[in-house]
Amino acid sequence: MKNDIHPDYHMITVTMTDGTSYQTRSTYGKEGDTLNLDIDPNTHPAWTGGTQQLLDRGGRLSRFNSKFGNLGLGAKK
């Protein structure tokens, strides 16, 4: 194996959308960093059987609705 060409492989904490967390090894960030997931097996329709639970983390959905909500393209009433 060549020296100094591989990324650092270290322990990080992964936090799921429901607040649970676990530790795993990754090349993400630095040792001890936390990776917060927006979509995980608890919320993604591929694992939940088709019903998606949208969580507005960071206001993305709110910003989209305020910008494009007046178009009336299938908006929920």
VMD Tcl script that builds the backbone (N, CA, C; Angstrom):
set m [mol new atoms 231]
animate dup $m
set s [atomselect $m all]
$s set {name element resname resid chain x y z} {
  {N N MET 1 A 0.844 -1.163 0.000}
  {CA C MET 1 A 0.000 0.000 0.000}
  {C C MET 1 A 0.903 1.244 0.000}
  {N N LYS 2 A 0.548 2.230 -0.850}
  {CA C LYS 2 A 1.339 3.457 -0.915}
  {C C LYS 2 A 1.077 4.329 0.303}
  {N N ASN 3 A 2.108 5.041 0.728}
  {CA C ASN 3 A 1.971 5.951 1.866}
  {C C ASN 3 A 1.391 7.290 1.426}
  {N N ASP 4 A 0.621 7.919 2.326}
  {CA C ASP 4 A 0.106 9.284 2.163}
  {C C ASP 4 A -0.828 9.494 0.982}
  {N N ILE 5 A -1.535 8.458 0.498}
  {CA C ILE 5 A -2.514 8.674 -0.568}
  {C C ILE 5 A -3.929 8.303 -0.122}
  {N N HIS 6 A -4.051 7.704 1.043}
  {CA C HIS 6 A -5.356 7.250 1.513}
  {C C HIS 6 A -5.942 8.231 2.525}
  {N N PRO 7 A -7.273 8.426 2.497}
  {CA C PRO 7 A -7.886 9.341 3.472}
  {C C PRO 7 A -7.832 8.759 4.884}
  {N N ASP 8 A -7.928 9.651 5.870}
  {CA C ASP 8 A -7.924 9.251 7.268}
  {C C ASP 8 A -9.226 8.526 7.588}
  {N N TYR 9 A -9.150 7.362 8.160}
  {CA C TYR 9 A -10.306 6.527 8.498}
  {C C TYR 9 A -10.429 6.533 10.009}
  {N N HIS 10 A -11.528 7.122 10.546}
  {CA C HIS 10 A -11.638 7.368 11.980}
  {C C HIS 10 A -13.080 7.178 12.452}
  {N N MET 11 A -13.296 7.313 13.767}
  {CA C MET 11 A -14.630 7.135 14.359}
  {C C MET 11 A -15.417 8.450 14.293}
  {N N ILE 12 A -16.712 8.364 13.855}
  {CA C ILE 12 A -17.625 9.496 13.876}
  {C C ILE 12 A -18.939 9.035 14.495}
  {N N THR 13 A -19.804 9.981 14.836}
  {CA C THR 13 A -21.124 9.680 15.355}
  {C C THR 13 A -22.149 10.047 14.286}
  {N N VAL 14 A -23.051 9.128 13.971}
  {CA C VAL 14 A -24.127 9.368 13.013}
  {C C VAL 14 A -25.419 9.531 13.807}
  {N N THR 15 A -26.118 10.674 13.598}
  {CA C THR 15 A -27.370 10.945 14.287}
  {C C THR 15 A -28.518 10.832 13.295}
  {N N MET 16 A -29.468 9.936 13.600}
  {CA C MET 16 A -30.620 9.708 12.736}
  {C C MET 16 A -31.656 10.814 12.937}
  {N N THR 17 A -32.702 10.843 12.104}
  {CA C THR 17 A -33.713 11.892 12.186}
  {C C THR 17 A -34.526 11.821 13.469}
  {N N ASP 18 A -34.629 10.644 14.083}
  {CA C ASP 18 A -35.402 10.519 15.323}
  {C C ASP 18 A -34.558 10.797 16.574}
  {N N GLY 19 A -33.298 11.182 16.381}
  {CA C GLY 19 A -32.435 11.537 17.504}
  {C C GLY 19 A -31.521 10.426 17.979}
  {N N THR 20 A -31.757 9.189 17.547}
  {CA C THR 20 A -30.862 8.104 17.941}
  {C C THR 20 A -29.526 8.274 17.220}
  {N N SER 21 A -28.489 7.740 17.805}
  {CA C SER 21 A -27.176 7.872 17.191}
  {C C SER 21 A -26.364 6.599 17.394}
  {N N TYR 22 A -25.366 6.454 16.552}
  {CA C TYR 22 A -24.444 5.325 16.670}
  {C C TYR 22 A -23.073 5.761 16.183}
  {N N GLN 23 A -22.059 5.018 16.561}
  {CA C GLN 23 A -20.697 5.325 16.147}
  {C C GLN 23 A -20.261 4.349 15.071}
  {N N THR 24 A -19.549 4.876 14.098}
  {CA C THR 24 A -19.031 4.059 13.014}
  {C C THR 24 A -17.720 4.651 12.531}
  {N N ARG 25 A -17.000 3.895 11.732}
  {CA C ARG 25 A -15.755 4.391 11.148}
  {C C ARG 25 A -16.067 4.963 9.776}
  {N N SER 26 A -15.431 6.094 9.444}
  {CA C SER 26 A -15.712 6.777 8.187}
  {C C SER 26 A -14.552 7.679 7.803}
  {N N THR 27 A -14.565 8.161 6.567}
  {CA C THR 27 A -13.613 9.174 6.126}
  {C C THR 27 A -14.237 10.562 6.199}
  {N N TYR 28 A -15.490 10.668 6.674}
  {CA C TYR 28 A -16.193 11.946 6.801}
  {C C TYR 28 A -15.567 12.794 7.914}
  {N N GLY 29 A -15.301 14.071 7.641}
  {CA C GLY 29 A -14.851 15.015 8.669}
  {C C GLY 29 A -13.583 14.592 9.380}
  {N N LYS 30 A -13.588 14.878 10.695}
  {CA C LYS 30 A -12.439 14.556 11.543}
  {C C LYS 30 A -12.882 13.602 12.652}
  {N N GLU 31 A -11.950 13.093 13.378}
  {CA C GLU 31 A -12.222 12.206 14.509}
  {C C GLU 31 A -13.205 12.877 15.464}
  {N N GLY 32 A -14.315 12.193 15.790}
  {CA C GLY 32 A -15.285 12.703 16.750}
  {C C GLY 32 A -16.382 13.582 16.156}
  {N N ASP 33 A -16.343 13.881 14.848}
  {CA C ASP 33 A -17.391 14.695 14.227}
  {C C ASP 33 A -18.729 13.970 14.253}
  {N N THR 34 A -19.825 14.741 14.079}
  {CA C THR 34 A -21.170 14.180 14.051}
  {C C THR 34 A -21.784 14.422 12.685}
  {N N LEU 35 A -22.332 13.379 12.087}
  {CA C LEU 35 A -23.039 13.462 10.808}
  {C C LEU 35 A -24.526 13.378 11.104}
  {N N ASN 36 A -25.280 14.467 10.836}
  {CA C ASN 36 A -26.722 14.503 11.066}
  {C C ASN 36 A -27.441 14.165 9.767}
  {N N LEU 37 A -28.238 13.108 9.783}
  {CA C LEU 37 A -28.942 12.676 8.585}
  {C C LEU 37 A -30.277 13.402 8.441}
  {N N ASP 38 A -30.629 13.803 7.210}
  {CA C ASP 38 A -31.940 14.377 6.916}
  {C C ASP 38 A -32.918 13.283 6.512}
  {N N ILE 39 A -32.417 12.263 5.835}
  {CA C ILE 39 A -33.245 11.125 5.409}
  {C C ILE 39 A -32.511 9.859 5.811}
  {N N ASP 40 A -33.213 8.948 6.452}
  {CA C ASP 40 A -32.611 7.685 6.865}
  {C C ASP 40 A -33.652 6.572 6.711}
  {N N PRO 41 A -33.320 5.334 7.013}
  {CA C PRO 41 A -34.272 4.232 6.847}
  {C C PRO 41 A -35.555 4.404 7.651}
  {N N ASN 42 A -35.574 5.253 8.671}
  {CA C ASN 42 A -36.798 5.472 9.441}
  {C C ASN 42 A -37.787 6.367 8.713}
  {N N THR 43 A -37.330 7.191 7.757}
  {CA C THR 43 A -38.207 8.149 7.087}
  {C C THR 43 A -38.292 7.969 5.582}
  {N N HIS 44 A -37.370 7.262 4.969}
  {CA C HIS 44 A -37.359 7.140 3.512}
  {C C HIS 44 A -38.408 6.133 3.043}
  {N N PRO 45 A -39.207 6.487 2.028}
  {CA C PRO 45 A -40.280 5.596 1.573}
  {C C PRO 45 A -39.798 4.245 1.050}
  {N N ALA 46 A -38.550 4.138 0.638}
  {CA C ALA 46 A -38.041 2.850 0.166}
  {C C ALA 46 A -38.031 1.822 1.291}
  {N N TRP 47 A -37.881 2.269 2.535}
  {CA C TRP 47 A -37.843 1.364 3.682}
  {C C TRP 47 A -39.136 1.372 4.491}
  {N N THR 48 A -39.945 2.440 4.362}
  {CA C THR 48 A -41.147 2.547 5.191}
  {C C THR 48 A -42.399 2.050 4.497}
  {N N GLY 49 A -42.297 1.598 3.258}
  {CA C GLY 49 A -43.464 1.069 2.563}
  {C C GLY 49 A -44.214 2.109 1.754}
  {N N GLY 50 A -43.585 3.230 1.437}
  {CA C GLY 50 A -44.187 4.192 0.532}
  {C C GLY 50 A -44.735 5.449 1.170}
  {N N THR 51 A -44.947 5.475 2.457}
  {CA C THR 51 A -45.446 6.697 3.081}
  {C C THR 51 A -44.258 7.472 3.630}
  {N N GLN 52 A -44.056 8.665 3.077}
  {CA C GLN 52 A -42.904 9.458 3.485}
  {C C GLN 52 A -43.295 10.451 4.561}
  {N N GLN 53 A -42.448 10.583 5.573}
  {CA C GLN 53 A -42.636 11.566 6.630}
  {C C GLN 53 A -41.646 12.693 6.359}
  {N N LEU 54 A -42.156 13.826 5.873}
  {CA C LEU 54 A -41.273 14.943 5.573}
  {C C LEU 54 A -40.950 15.710 6.848}
  {N N LEU 55 A -39.668 15.856 7.097}
  {CA C LEU 55 A -39.219 16.660 8.221}
  {C C LEU 55 A -38.566 17.906 7.653}
  {N N ASP 56 A -39.023 19.060 8.073}
  {CA C ASP 56 A -38.478 20.314 7.575}
  {C C ASP 56 A -37.295 20.723 8.437}
  {N N ARG 57 A -36.138 20.150 8.139}
  {CA C ARG 57 A -34.924 20.453 8.905}
  {C C ARG 57 A -34.150 21.534 8.169}
  {N N GLY 58 A -34.049 22.679 8.769}
  {CA C GLY 58 A -33.306 23.771 8.158}
  {C C GLY 58 A -34.171 24.711 7.353}
  {N N GLY 59 A -35.488 24.485 7.295}
  {CA C GLY 59 A -36.386 25.405 6.627}
  {C C GLY 59 A -36.444 25.284 5.126}
  {N N ARG 60 A -35.936 24.231 4.543}
  {CA C ARG 60 A -35.932 24.085 3.095}
  {C C ARG 60 A -37.339 24.015 2.525}
  {N N LEU 61 A -38.187 23.225 3.157}
  {CA C LEU 61 A -39.560 23.088 2.680}
  {C C LEU 61 A -40.316 24.399 2.835}
  {N N SER 62 A -40.110 25.100 3.903}
  {CA C SER 62 A -40.759 26.396 4.118}
  {C C SER 62 A -40.309 27.410 3.077}
  {N N ARG 63 A -39.000 27.448 2.780}
  {CA C ARG 63 A -38.496 28.384 1.770}
  {C C ARG 63 A -39.069 28.051 0.400}
  {N N PHE 64 A -39.152 26.764 0.066}
  {CA C PHE 64 A -39.713 26.366 -1.215}
  {C C PHE 64 A -41.175 26.789 -1.315}
  {N N ASN 65 A -41.950 26.523 -0.264}
  {CA C ASN 65 A -43.370 26.878 -0.283}
  {C C ASN 65 A -43.574 28.382 -0.371}
  {N N SER 66 A -42.739 29.171 0.295}
  {CA C SER 66 A -42.910 30.619 0.223}
  {C C SER 66 A -42.516 31.154 -1.153}
  {N N LYS 67 A -41.569 30.498 -1.810}
  {CA C LYS 67 A -41.114 30.958 -3.125}
  {C C LYS 67 A -42.050 30.503 -4.235}
  {N N PHE 68 A -42.517 29.252 -4.182}
  {CA C PHE 68 A -43.304 28.683 -5.272}
  {C C PHE 68 A -44.722 28.315 -4.878}
  {N N GLY 69 A -45.131 28.599 -3.656}
  {CA C GLY 69 A -46.454 28.215 -3.172}
  {C C GLY 69 A -47.598 28.880 -3.910}
  {N N ASN 70 A -47.369 30.067 -4.491}
  {CA C ASN 70 A -48.429 30.775 -5.168}
  {C C ASN 70 A -48.703 30.261 -6.583}
  {N N LEU 71 A -47.928 29.319 -7.066}
  {CA C LEU 71 A -48.156 28.767 -8.400}
  {C C LEU 71 A -49.367 27.852 -8.447}
  {N N GLY 72 A -49.740 27.284 -7.313}
  {CA C GLY 72 A -50.927 26.429 -7.253}
  {C C GLY 72 A -50.774 25.100 -7.957}
  {N N LEU 73 A -49.570 24.600 -8.057}
  {CA C LEU 73 A -49.320 23.310 -8.723}
  {C C LEU 73 A -49.484 22.180 -7.736}
  {N N GLY 74 A -50.685 21.721 -7.538}
  {CA C GLY 74 A -50.938 20.597 -6.646}
  {C C GLY 74 A -50.721 20.916 -5.185}
  {N N ALA 75 A -50.911 22.154 -4.828}
  {CA C ALA 75 A -50.707 22.553 -3.438}
  {C C ALA 75 A -51.778 21.930 -2.544}
  {N N LYS 76 A -51.358 21.480 -1.364}
  {CA C LYS 76 A -52.295 20.910 -0.404}
  {C C LYS 76 A -53.114 22.017 0.228}
  {N N LYS 77 A -54.379 21.771 0.404}
  {CA C LYS 77 A -55.251 22.778 1.016}
  {C C LYS 77 A -55.722 22.350 2.350}
}
mol reanalyze $m
mol bondsrecalc $m
mol representation Tube
mol addrep $m
